[in-house]
Amino acid sequence: MVHVVLPALTAVALGMVGLGVAGLTTGWVHPWERGRVLRLVPHGLGHIFSGCGFFCFCVFFLFALSDEFSLKSLAGGAVLFSIGVVLRGVAAFPDR
């Protein structure tokens, strides 16, 4: 079961990175987020950082099943995911 769920979550993480790249290059935002997003660059970077952090989580749990795993991936994923969440929150605040 784990070998089915983790690749699916990895695909979701890479999809988040893809949405961030699409947002940075074209300015596209999800239809349900268009009312909240006021700054596109922090929003796109937030998607990229959150996706990379979530990907690190998936890699950690994939290797945690074996004997060779590192807590660096988990810590790095937590930092990247937190930065992404903060950037997506910053994207919703208006400029001064």
Biopython code that builds the backbone (N, CA, C, O; Angstrom):
import numpy as np
from Bio.PDB.StructureBuilder import StructureBuilder

atoms = [
    (1, "MET", "N", (0.818, -1.195, 0.000)),
    (1, "MET", "CA", (0.000, 0.000, 0.000)),
    (1, "MET", "C", (0.862, 1.260, 0.000)),
    (1, "MET", "O", (0.536, 2.247, -0.659)),
    (2, "VAL", "N", (1.959, 1.214, 0.742)),
    (2, "VAL", "CA", (2.835, 2.380, 0.832)),
    (2, "VAL", "C", (3.465, 2.669, -0.517)),
    (2, "VAL", "O", (3.703, 3.828, -0.857)),
    (3, "HIS", "N", (3.736, 1.633, -1.284)),
    (3, "HIS", "CA", (4.367, 1.816, -2.591)),
    (3, "HIS", "C", (3.375, 2.341, -3.622)),
    (3, "HIS", "O", (3.764, 2.641, -4.751)),
    (4, "VAL", "N", (2.125, 2.456, -3.261)),
    (4, "VAL", "CA", (1.130, 3.079, -4.131)),
    (4, "VAL", "C", (0.888, 4.522, -3.700)),
    (4, "VAL", "O", (0.760, 5.409, -4.545)),
    (5, "VAL", "N", (0.824, 4.760, -2.406)),
    (5, "VAL", "CA", (0.493, 6.085, -1.893)),
    (5, "VAL", "C", (1.657, 7.060, -2.054)),
    (5, "VAL", "O", (1.450, 8.203, -2.461)),
    (6, "LEU", "N", (2.873, 6.626, -1.742)),
    (6, "LEU", "CA", (4.012, 7.543, -1.829)),
    (6, "LEU", "C", (4.294, 8.044, -3.245)),
    (6, "LEU", "O", (4.571, 9.232, -3.409)),
    (7, "PRO", "N", (4.237, 7.200, -4.274)),
    (7, "PRO", "CA", (4.395, 7.769, -5.625)),
    (7, "PRO", "C", (3.272, 8.738, -6.000)),
    (7, "PRO", "O", (3.503, 9.712, -6.716)),
    (8, "ALA", "N", (2.067, 8.471, -5.519)),
    (8, "ALA", "CA", (0.970, 9.406, -5.795)),
    (8, "ALA", "C", (1.210, 10.743, -5.098)),
    (8, "ALA", "O", (0.976, 11.798, -5.688)),
    (9, "LEU", "N", (1.669, 10.710, -3.861)),
    (9, "LEU", "CA", (1.977, 11.957, -3.150)),
    (9, "LEU", "C", (3.173, 12.672, -3.771)),
    (9, "LEU", "O", (3.227, 13.902, -3.776)),
    (10, "THR", "N", (4.124, 11.914, -4.290)),
    (10, "THR", "CA", (5.256, 12.517, -4.986)),
    (10, "THR", "C", (4.782, 13.218, -6.251)),
    (10, "THR", "O", (5.277, 14.295, -6.585)),
    (11, "ALA", "N", (3.840, 12.627, -6.947)),
    (11, "ALA", "CA", (3.276, 13.273, -8.139)),
    (11, "ALA", "C", (2.538, 14.559, -7.771)),
    (11, "ALA", "O", (2.599, 15.540, -8.511)),
    (12, "VAL", "N", (1.851, 14.561, -6.645)),
    (12, "VAL", "CA", (1.179, 15.775, -6.175)),
    (12, "VAL", "C", (2.208, 16.854, -5.863)),
    (12, "VAL", "O", (2.008, 18.021, -6.198)),
    (13, "ALA", "N", (3.308, 16.468, -5.223)),
    (13, "ALA", "CA", (4.357, 17.437, -4.893)),
    (13, "ALA", "C", (4.962, 18.031, -6.163)),
    (13, "ALA", "O", (5.171, 19.241, -6.242)),
    (14, "LEU", "N", (5.240, 17.200, -7.141)),
    (14, "LEU", "CA", (5.786, 17.708, -8.395)),
    (14, "LEU", "C", (4.758, 18.550, -9.152)),
    (14, "LEU", "O", (5.128, 19.481, -9.867)),
    (15, "GLY", "N", (3.482, 18.233, -8.999)),
    (15, "GLY", "CA", (2.426, 19.065, -9.574)),
    (15, "GLY", "C", (2.379, 20.440, -8.933)),
    (15, "GLY", "O", (2.127, 21.435, -9.613)),
    (16, "MET", "N", (2.619, 20.503, -7.627)),
    (16, "MET", "CA", (2.676, 21.798, -6.952)),
    (16, "MET", "C", (3.821, 22.638, -7.492)),
    (16, "MET", "O", (3.671, 23.843, -7.696)),
    (17, "VAL", "N", (4.966, 22.003, -7.726)),
    (17, "VAL", "CA", (6.103, 22.720, -8.301)),
    (17, "VAL", "C", (5.754, 23.202, -9.705)),
    (17, "VAL", "O", (6.089, 24.326, -10.080)),
    (18, "GLY", "N", (5.091, 22.367, -10.470)),
    (18, "GLY", "CA", (4.676, 22.758, -11.817)),
    (18, "GLY", "C", (3.711, 23.929, -11.810)),
    (18, "GLY", "O", (3.806, 24.814, -12.660)),
    (19, "LEU", "N", (2.780, 23.946, -10.860)),
    (19, "LEU", "CA", (1.861, 25.077, -10.748)),
    (19, "LEU", "C", (2.591, 26.355, -10.369)),
    (19, "LEU", "O", (2.233, 27.442, -10.823)),
    (20, "GLY", "N", (3.620, 26.219, -9.533)),
    (20, "GLY", "CA", (4.414, 27.389, -9.166)),
    (20, "GLY", "C", (5.172, 27.947, -10.347)),
    (20, "GLY", "O", (5.241, 29.162, -10.531)),
    (21, "VAL", "N", (5.746, 27.060, -11.152)),
    (21, "VAL", "CA", (6.471, 27.503, -12.345)),
    (21, "VAL", "C", (5.503, 28.144, -13.341)),
    (21, "VAL", "O", (5.824, 29.165, -13.949)),
    (22, "ALA", "N", (4.330, 27.553, -13.506)),
    (22, "ALA", "CA", (3.332, 28.139, -14.402)),
    (22, "ALA", "C", (2.877, 29.506, -13.893)),
    (22, "ALA", "O", (2.650, 30.423, -14.682)),
    (23, "GLY", "N", (2.747, 29.633, -12.588)),
    (23, "GLY", "CA", (2.357, 30.918, -12.027)),
    (23, "GLY", "C", (3.417, 31.985, -12.206)),
    (23, "GLY", "O", (3.093, 33.148, -12.445)),
    (24, "LEU", "N", (4.679, 31.604, -12.092)),
    (24, "LEU", "CA", (5.758, 32.577, -12.268)),
    (24, "LEU", "C", (5.943, 32.979, -13.730)),
    (24, "LEU", "O", (6.198, 34.146, -14.027)),
    (25, "THR", "N", (5.820, 32.035, -14.621)),
    (25, "THR", "CA", (6.098, 32.348, -16.029)),
    (25, "THR", "C", (4.919, 32.999, -16.741)),
    (25, "THR", "O", (5.119, 33.882, -17.575)),
    (26, "THR", "N", (3.703, 32.584, -16.429)),
    (26, "THR", "CA", (2.546, 33.103, -17.157)),
    (26, "THR", "C", (1.639, 33.990, -16.315)),
    (26, "THR", "O", (0.805, 34.709, -16.864)),
    (27, "GLY", "N", (1.785, 33.956, -15.003)),
    (27, "GLY", "CA", (0.899, 34.724, -14.136)),
    (27, "GLY", "C", (-0.418, 34.030, -13.843)),
    (27, "GLY", "O", (-1.354, 34.660, -13.350)),
    (28, "TRP", "N", (-0.505, 32.741, -14.139)),
    (28, "TRP", "CA", (-1.740, 32.002, -13.935)),
    (28, "TRP", "C", (-1.911, 31.657, -12.460)),
    (28, "TRP", "O", (-0.958, 31.260, -11.789)),
    (29, "VAL", "N", (-3.121, 31.810, -11.972)),
    (29, "VAL", "CA", (-3.475, 31.477, -10.589)),
    (29, "VAL", "C", (-4.718, 30.600, -10.646)),
    (29, "VAL", "O", (-5.558, 30.763, -11.531)),
    (30, "HIS", "N", (-4.837, 29.666, -9.698)),
    (30, "HIS", "CA", (-6.032, 28.816, -9.633)),
    (30, "HIS", "C", (-7.284, 29.688, -9.610)),
    (30, "HIS", "O", (-7.263, 30.778, -9.038)),
    (31, "PRO", "N", (-8.364, 29.228, -10.218)),
    (31, "PRO", "CA", (-9.597, 30.031, -10.188)),
    (31, "PRO", "C", (-10.117, 30.286, -8.772)),
    (31, "PRO", "O", (-10.686, 31.347, -8.512)),
    (32, "TRP", "N", (-9.934, 29.340, -7.859)),
    (32, "TRP", "CA", (-10.448, 29.524, -6.507)),
    (32, "TRP", "C", (-9.536, 30.410, -5.654)),
    (32, "TRP", "O", (-9.907, 30.784, -4.541)),
    (33, "GLU", "N", (-8.352, 30.746, -6.160)),
    (33, "GLU", "CA", (-7.443, 31.614, -5.411)),
    (33, "GLU", "C", (-7.316, 33.007, -6.014)),
    (33, "GLU", "O", (-6.600, 33.844, -5.465)),
    (34, "ARG", "N", (-7.976, 33.270, -7.105)),
    (34, "ARG", "CA", (-7.806, 34.544, -7.801)),
    (34, "ARG", "C", (-8.257, 35.733, -6.974)),
    (34, "ARG", "O", (-7.697, 36.820, -7.114)),
    (35, "GLY", "N", (-9.228, 35.563, -6.140)),
    (35, "GLY", "CA", (-9.697, 36.671, -5.310)),
    (35, "GLY", "C", (-8.743, 37.011, -4.184)),
    (35, "GLY", "O", (-8.720, 38.153, -3.723)),
    (36, "ARG", "N", (-7.960, 36.053, -3.731)),
    (36, "ARG", "CA", (-7.077, 36.271, -2.585)),
    (36, "ARG", "C", (-5.669, 36.679, -2.978)),
    (36, "ARG", "O", (-5.017, 37.422, -2.245)),
    (37, "VAL", "N", (-5.190, 36.208, -4.119)),
    (37, "VAL", "CA", (-3.801, 36.448, -4.504)),
    (37, "VAL", "C", (-3.661, 37.865, -5.050)),
    (37, "VAL", "O", (-4.285, 38.222, -6.050)),
    (38, "LEU", "N", (-2.836, 38.666, -4.384)),
    (38, "LEU", "CA", (-2.597, 40.034, -4.808)),
    (38, "LEU", "C", (-1.208, 40.210, -5.410)),
    (38, "LEU", "O", (-0.985, 41.137, -6.189)),
    (39, "ARG", "N", (-0.280, 39.338, -5.060)),
    (39, "ARG", "CA", (1.085, 39.388, -5.608)),
    (39, "ARG", "C", (1.423, 38.022, -6.177)),
    (39, "ARG", "O", (1.368, 37.011, -5.477)),
    (40, "LEU", "N", (1.771, 38.006, -7.454)),
    (40, "LEU", "CA", (1.960, 36.732, -8.145)),
    (40, "LEU", "C", (3.305, 36.071, -7.862)),
    (40, "LEU", "O", (3.385, 34.845, -7.787)),
    (41, "VAL", "N", (4.355, 36.862, -7.706)),
    (41, "VAL", "CA", (5.688, 36.273, -7.526)),
    (41, "VAL", "C", (5.794, 35.510, -6.197)),
    (41, "VAL", "O", (6.259, 34.370, -6.204)),
    (42, "PRO", "N", (5.382, 36.092, -5.054)),
    (42, "PRO", "CA", (5.443, 35.284, -3.827)),
    (42, "PRO", "C", (4.523, 34.070, -3.868)),
    (42, "PRO", "O", (4.809, 33.043, -3.252)),
    (43, "HIS", "N", (3.418, 34.195, -4.598)),
    (43, "HIS", "CA", (2.502, 33.057, -4.696)),
    (43, "HIS", "C", (3.150, 31.915, -5.477)),
    (43, "HIS", "O", (3.078, 30.759, -5.059)),
    (44, "GLY", "N", (3.783, 32.232, -6.612)),
    (44, "GLY", "CA", (4.453, 31.193, -7.401)),
    (44, "GLY", "C", (5.628, 30.581, -6.662)),
    (44, "GLY", "O", (5.817, 29.365, -6.682)),
    (45, "LEU", "N", (6.425, 31.432, -6.002)),
    (45, "LEU", "CA", (7.546, 30.908, -5.220)),
    (45, "LEU", "C", (7.057, 30.061, -4.047)),
    (45, "LEU", "O", (7.691, 29.070, -3.684)),
    (46, "GLY", "N", (5.933, 30.451, -3.458)),
    (46, "GLY", "CA", (5.363, 29.659, -2.368)),
    (46, "GLY", "C", (4.968, 28.271, -2.828)),
    (46, "GLY", "O", (5.191, 27.287, -2.122)),
    (47, "HIS", "N", (4.378, 28.192, -4.023)),
    (47, "HIS", "CA", (4.044, 26.879, -4.574)),
    (47, "HIS", "C", (5.304, 26.047, -4.808)),
    (47, "HIS", "O", (5.327, 24.852, -4.513)),
    (48, "ILE", "N", (6.336, 26.672, -5.330)),
    (48, "ILE", "CA", (7.571, 25.934, -5.613)),
    (48, "ILE", "C", (8.212, 25.441, -4.323)),
    (48, "ILE", "O", (8.604, 24.278, -4.234)),
    (49, "PHE", "N", (8.324, 26.311, -3.323)),
    (49, "PHE", "CA", (8.936, 25.900, -2.059)),
    (49, "PHE", "C", (8.087, 24.849, -1.341)),
    (49, "PHE", "O", (8.629, 23.893, -0.787)),
    (50, "SER", "N", (6.777, 25.015, -1.347)),
    (50, "SER", "CA", (5.908, 24.020, -0.698)),
    (50, "SER", "C", (6.002, 22.674, -1.399)),
    (50, "SER", "O", (6.041, 21.632, -0.746)),
    (51, "GLY", "N", (6.038, 22.693, -2.722)),
    (51, "GLY", "CA", (6.159, 21.444, -3.474)),
    (51, "GLY", "C", (7.479, 20.751, -3.224)),
    (51, "GLY", "O", (7.527, 19.530, -3.078)),
    (52, "CYS", "N", (8.564, 21.531, -3.175)),
    (52, "CYS", "CA", (9.875, 20.936, -2.889)),
    (52, "CYS", "C", (9.925, 20.370, -1.465)),
    (52, "CYS", "O", (10.492, 19.300, -1.243)),
    (53, "GLY", "N", (9.340, 21.077, -0.513)),
    (53, "GLY", "CA", (9.299, 20.569, 0.854)),
    (53, "GLY", "C", (8.480, 19.295, 0.973)),
    (53, "GLY", "O", (8.864, 18.357, 1.671)),
    (54, "PHE", "N", (7.337, 19.272, 0.277)),
    (54, "PHE", "CA", (6.493, 18.076, 0.300)),
    (54, "PHE", "C", (7.198, 16.911, -0.388)),
    (54, "PHE", "O", (7.051, 15.761, 0.027)),
    (55, "PHE", "N", (7.966, 17.207, -1.444)),
    (55, "PHE", "CA", (8.749, 16.169, -2.107)),
    (55, "PHE", "C", (9.809, 15.600, -1.165)),
    (55, "PHE", "O", (10.051, 14.393, -1.158)),
    (56, "CYS", "N", (10.442, 16.467, -0.369)),
    (56, "CYS", "CA", (11.426, 15.992, 0.620)),
    (56, "CYS", "C", (10.765, 15.094, 1.665)),
    (56, "CYS", "O", (11.352, 14.099, 2.091)),
    (57, "PHE", "N", (9.535, 15.445, 2.081)),
    (57, "PHE", "CA", (8.796, 14.583, 3.005)),
    (57, "PHE", "C", (8.574, 13.209, 2.379)),
    (57, "PHE", "O", (8.773, 12.186, 3.034)),
    (58, "CYS", "N", (8.161, 13.186, 1.112)),
    (58, "CYS", "CA", (7.909, 11.912, 0.445)),
    (58, "CYS", "C", (9.176, 11.074, 0.334)),
    (58, "CYS", "O", (9.142, 9.860, 0.532)),
    (59, "VAL", "N", (10.294, 11.723, 0.018)),
    (59, "VAL", "CA", (11.567, 11.003, -0.076)),
    (59, "VAL", "C", (11.962, 10.451, 1.284)),
    (59, "VAL", "O", (12.447, 9.324, 1.384)),
    (60, "PHE", "N", (11.755, 11.250, 2.339)),
    (60, "PHE", "CA", (12.087, 10.776, 3.682)),
    (60, "PHE", "C", (11.283, 9.538, 4.038)),
    (60, "PHE", "O", (11.839, 8.549, 4.516)),
    (61, "PHE", "N", (9.973, 9.587, 3.808)),
    (61, "PHE", "CA", (9.151, 8.446, 4.191)),
    (61, "PHE", "C", (9.372, 7.247, 3.279)),
    (61, "PHE", "O", (9.152, 6.108, 3.690)),
    (62, "LEU", "N", (9.804, 7.490, 2.046)),
    (62, "LEU", "CA", (10.134, 6.380, 1.168)),
    (62, "LEU", "C", (11.357, 5.637, 1.674)),
    (62, "LEU", "O", (11.392, 4.406, 1.666)),
    (63, "PHE", "N", (12.370, 6.392, 2.119)),
    (63, "PHE", "CA", (13.578, 5.752, 2.629)),
    (63, "PHE", "C", (13.471, 5.382, 4.105)),
    (63, "PHE", "O", (14.306, 4.625, 4.599)),
    (64, "ALA", "N", (12.486, 5.885, 4.813)),
    (64, "ALA", "CA", (12.301, 5.511, 6.211)),
    (64, "ALA", "C", (11.821, 4.068, 6.330)),
    (64, "ALA", "O", (11.948, 3.444, 7.383)),
    (65, "LEU", "N", (11.273, 3.555, 5.248)),
    (65, "LEU", "CA", (10.834, 2.167, 5.270)),
    (65, "LEU", "C", (12.019, 1.214, 5.278)),
    (65, "LEU", "O", (11.916, 0.098, 5.787)),
    (66, "SER", "N", (13.143, 1.647, 4.717)),
    (66, "SER", "CA", (14.349, 0.820, 4.746)),
    (66, "SER", "C", (15.222, 1.283, 5.913)),
    (66, "SER", "O", (14.823, 2.144, 6.697)),
    (67, "ASP", "N", (16.390, 0.712, 6.015)),
    (67, "ASP", "CA", (17.282, 1.071, 7.110)),
    (67, "ASP", "C", (18.101, 2.320, 6.812)),
    (67, "ASP", "O", (18.728, 2.877, 7.713)),
    (68, "GLU", "N", (18.103, 2.763, 5.572)),
    (68, "GLU", "CA", (18.915, 3.910, 5.186)),
    (68, "GLU", "C", (18.041, 5.147, 5.057)),
    (68, "GLU", "O", (17.493, 5.407, 3.986)),
    (69, "PHE", "N", (17.907, 5.906, 6.124)),
    (69, "PHE", "CA", (17.158, 7.148, 6.027)),
    (69, "PHE", "C", (17.879, 8.216, 6.823)),
    (69, "PHE", "O", (18.633, 7.932, 7.753)),
    (70, "SER", "N", (17.628, 9.432, 6.436)),
    (70, "SER", "CA", (18.306, 10.566, 7.043)),
    (70, "SER", "C", (17.267, 11.570, 7.519)),
    (70, "SER", "O", (16.279, 11.838, 6.835)),
    (71, "LEU", "N", (17.505, 12.110, 8.684)),
    (71, "LEU", "CA", (16.606, 13.136, 9.198)),
    (71, "LEU", "C", (16.833, 14.479, 8.520)),
    (71, "LEU", "O", (16.039, 15.402, 8.701)),
    (72, "LYS", "N", (17.912, 14.603, 7.735)),
    (72, "LYS", "CA", (18.162, 15.850, 7.014)),
    (72, "LYS", "C", (17.066, 16.121, 5.996)),
    (72, "LYS", "O", (16.670, 17.269, 5.794)),
    (73, "SER", "N", (16.583, 15.082, 5.362)),
    (73, "SER", "CA", (15.510, 15.247, 4.388)),
    (73, "SER", "C", (14.234, 15.723, 5.068)),
    (73, "SER", "O", (13.514, 16.558, 4.521)),
    (74, "LEU", "N", (13.954, 15.204, 6.242)),
    (74, "LEU", "CA", (12.757, 15.626, 6.967)),
    (74, "LEU", "C", (12.881, 17.073, 7.431)),
    (74, "LEU", "O", (11.931, 17.846, 7.310)),
    (75, "ALA", "N", (14.041, 17.442, 7.960)),
    (75, "ALA", "CA", (14.246, 18.817, 8.420)),
    (75, "ALA", "C", (14.247, 19.786, 7.246)),
    (75, "ALA", "O", (13.658, 20.865, 7.327)),
    (76, "GLY", "N", (14.900, 19.409, 6.163)),
    (76, "GLY", "CA", (14.910, 20.263, 4.974)),
    (76, "GLY", "C", (13.522, 20.429, 4.388)),
    (76, "GLY", "O", (13.150, 21.517, 3.950)),
    (77, "GLY", "N", (12.760, 19.352, 4.381)),
    (77, "GLY", "CA", (11.381, 19.423, 3.893)),
    (77, "GLY", "C", (10.518, 20.323, 4.753)),
    (77, "GLY", "O", (9.691, 21.076, 4.239)),
    (78, "ALA", "N", (10.709, 20.246, 6.064)),
    (78, "ALA", "CA", (9.920, 21.094, 6.958)),
    (78, "ALA", "C", (10.254, 22.566, 6.759)),
    (78, "ALA", "O", (9.363, 23.415, 6.773)),
    (79, "VAL", "N", (11.535, 22.871, 6.573)),
    (79, "VAL", "CA", (11.942, 24.261, 6.357)),
    (79, "VAL", "C", (11.401, 24.780, 5.032)),
    (79, "VAL", "O", (10.846, 25.877, 4.978)),
    (80, "LEU", "N", (11.557, 23.999, 3.957)),
    (80, "LEU", "CA", (11.059, 24.429, 2.653)),
    (80, "LEU", "C", (9.542, 24.585, 2.650)),
    (80, "LEU", "O", (9.017, 25.551, 2.096)),
    (81, "PHE", "N", (8.843, 23.647, 3.261)),
    (81, "PHE", "CA", (7.388, 23.727, 3.300)),
    (81, "PHE", "C", (6.934, 24.946, 4.106)),
    (81, "PHE", "O", (5.977, 25.621, 3.726)),
    (82, "SER", "N", (7.617, 25.228, 5.215)),
    (82, "SER", "CA", (7.266, 26.402, 6.028)),
    (82, "SER", "C", (7.509, 27.701, 5.269)),
    (82, "SER", "O", (6.697, 28.623, 5.342)),
    (83, "ILE", "N", (8.617, 27.779, 4.543)),
    (83, "ILE", "CA", (8.898, 28.969, 3.738)),
    (83, "ILE", "C", (7.816, 29.140, 2.674)),
    (83, "ILE", "O", (7.368, 30.258, 2.421)),
    (84, "GLY", "N", (7.399, 28.055, 2.059)),
    (84, "GLY", "CA", (6.347, 28.121, 1.049)),
    (84, "GLY", "C", (5.027, 28.591, 1.606)),
    (84, "GLY", "O", (4.329, 29.379, 0.967)),
    (85, "VAL", "N", (4.669, 28.121, 2.790)),
    (85, "VAL", "CA", (3.417, 28.546, 3.410)),
    (85, "VAL", "C", (3.465, 30.031, 3.754)),
    (85, "VAL", "O", (2.483, 30.748, 3.564)),
    (86, "VAL", "N", (4.603, 30.487, 4.257)),
    (86, "VAL", "CA", (4.745, 31.908, 4.586)),
    (86, "VAL", "C", (4.660, 32.761, 3.313)),
    (86, "VAL", "O", (4.004, 33.802, 3.313)),
    (87, "LEU", "N", (5.310, 32.332, 2.242)),
    (87, "LEU", "CA", (5.245, 33.086, 0.987)),
    (87, "LEU", "C", (3.844, 33.135, 0.411)),
    (87, "LEU", "O", (3.435, 34.159, -0.137)),
    (88, "ARG", "N", (3.115, 32.059, 0.525)),
    (88, "ARG", "CA", (1.730, 32.084, 0.029)),
    (88, "ARG", "C", (0.861, 32.966, 0.899)),
    (88, "ARG", "O", (-0.099, 33.561, 0.409)),
    (89, "GLY", "N", (1.178, 33.061, 2.177)),
    (89, "GLY", "CA", (0.455, 34.006, 3.035)),
    (89, "GLY", "C", (0.809, 35.441, 2.707)),
    (89, "GLY", "O", (-0.057, 36.316, 2.729)),
    (90, "VAL", "N", (2.075, 35.693, 2.402)),
    (90, "VAL", "CA", (2.519, 37.037, 2.029)),
    (90, "VAL", "C", (1.848, 37.478, 0.733)),
    (90, "VAL", "O", (1.560, 38.662, 0.556)),
    (91, "ALA", "N", (1.601, 36.546, -0.165)),
    (91, "ALA", "CA", (0.973, 36.869, -1.451)),
    (91, "ALA", "C", (-0.445, 37.388, -1.275)),
    (91, "ALA", "O", (-0.976, 38.037, -2.176)),
    (92, "ALA", "N", (-1.064, 37.119, -0.147)),
    (92, "ALA", "CA", (-2.443, 37.551, 0.067)),
    (92, "ALA", "C", (-2.525, 38.927, 0.714)),
    (92, "ALA", "O", (-3.603, 39.519, 0.753)),
    (93, "PHE", "N", (-1.399, 39.458, 1.230)),
    (93, "PHE", "CA", (-1.411, 40.782, 1.859)),
    (93, "PHE", "C", (-1.201, 41.851, 0.810)),
    (93, "PHE", "O", (-0.386, 41.674, -0.095)),
    (94, "PRO", "N", (-1.916, 42.952, 0.910)),
    (94, "PRO", "CA", (-1.716, 44.031, -0.062)),
    (94, "PRO", "C", (-0.401, 44.761, 0.180)),
    (94, "PRO", "O", (0.144, 44.736, 1.284)),
    (95, "ASP", "N", (0.104, 45.417, -0.876)),
    (95, "ASP", "CA", (1.290, 46.230, -0.729)),
    (95, "ASP", "C", (0.977, 47.438, 0.115)),
    (95, "ASP", "O", (-0.186, 47.788, 0.313)),
    (96, "ARG", "N", (2.013, 48.070, 0.611)),
    (96, "ARG", "CA", (1.815, 49.242, 1.455)),
    (96, "ARG", "C", (1.471, 50.444, 0.632)),
    (96, "ARG", "O", (1.268, 51.528, 1.179)),
]
sb = StructureBuilder()
sb.init_structure("model")
sb.init_model(0)
sb.init_chain("A")
sb.init_seg("    ")
for serial, (resi, resn, name, xyz) in enumerate(atoms, 1):
    if name == "N":
        sb.init_residue(resn, " ", resi, " ")
    sb.init_atom(name, np.array(xyz, "f"), 0.0, 1.0, " ", f" {name:<3s}", serial, name[0])
structure = sb.get_structure()
